Amino acid sequence: MAKSTPIPSNKKLILEKGDKLYLPGISVDCTIFGFHENVLKVLLLKVEHINKWALPGGFIKKNETIENAAYRVLQERIGVDNIFLQQFNAFGDPNRSDASIHQNRYQEYGIKLPKDNWLLQRFITIGFYALIDFTDIKLKDITTDESAAWIDINKLNNLMMDHESIVLKALEALRSQLAYLPIGRNLLPKKFTMPELQKLYETILDRKLDRRNFQRKMIGFGILNKLSETRKGGAHKAPFLYSFNDKKYQKALKEGLYGSW
């Protein structure tokens, strides 16, 4: 008889003490947006034992807030912290949970979960979206069981459970909050041109914006610093580079911006 694979310590802990460490029936899932080569992308993890993609997610400890759980999950699963994170919705369809995912995960270790195991119950998940500079994450450095990849928001396929719906709801929330949150700082390099900033907004909104109106509005918000440097190497006149004013940016995050696109 073939020997089963030894169970990793983290999975053994979840199996044996998870119901004492974590809140029952509730989890967090994080949609991580990145912007690269004028494409809005989502960071997904490959769940190998079911051959599907999933959002970085996890359980909530009994002694932590939901927000702290989301930050901890992202730090543990993909190694990032101090990022822009926004709660946007809860997902509680009675049929969203798939008990077979956990059954299959532990089956490779020769363990059959009893029907009353806490992992097999219905889970409601709290959705967060995160905005990250694409260059800040090195996929090869992610220390997790799964492989990771940036997937084009328009090419989502083969996601587990309701994770595609969560991503699309996150995009909907991002679009609605674009009018009053200065999100560009989290998706662009520290220095960028006005056309690059406009392209980011157009990609998120999936429509063209008037160049003059966009520039006037962004400058009017008072959150940008115009630098003396220009972007070299283009076919046209080199555009000036900008950066976000950190102090005014933080104030805008708290108080909001006003306008519509």
Secondary structure as GFF3:
##gff-version 3
##sequence-region A 1 261
A	DSSP	alpha_helix	9	21	.	.	.	ID=ss1
A	DSSP	beta_strand	22	36	.	.	.	ID=ss2
A	DSSP	beta_strand	39	47	.	.	.	ID=ss3
A	DSSP	beta_strand	52	54	.	.	.	ID=ss4
A	DSSP	beta_strand	57	61	.	.	.	ID=ss5
A	DSSP	alpha_helix	66	78	.	.	.	ID=ss6
A	DSSP	beta_strand	84	91	.	.	.	ID=ss7
A	DSSP	alpha_helix	99	107	.	.	.	ID=ss8
A	DSSP	three_ten_helix	118	120	.	.	.	ID=ss9
A	DSSP	beta_strand	124	131	.	.	.	ID=ss10
A	DSSP	three_ten_helix	134	136	.	.	.	ID=ss11
A	DSSP	three_ten_helix	139	141	.	.	.	ID=ss12
A	DSSP	beta_strand	147	152	.	.	.	ID=ss13
A	DSSP	three_ten_helix	153	155	.	.	.	ID=ss14
A	DSSP	alpha_helix	163	177	.	.	.	ID=ss15
A	DSSP	alpha_helix	184	187	.	.	.	ID=ss16
A	DSSP	beta_strand	192	193	.	.	.	ID=ss17
A	DSSP	alpha_helix	194	205	.	.	.	ID=ss18
A	DSSP	alpha_helix	211	220	.	.	.	ID=ss19
A	DSSP	beta_strand	224	230	.	.	.	ID=ss20
A	DSSP	beta_strand	240	244	.	.	.	ID=ss21
A	DSSP	alpha_helix	246	255	.	.	.	ID=ss22
###
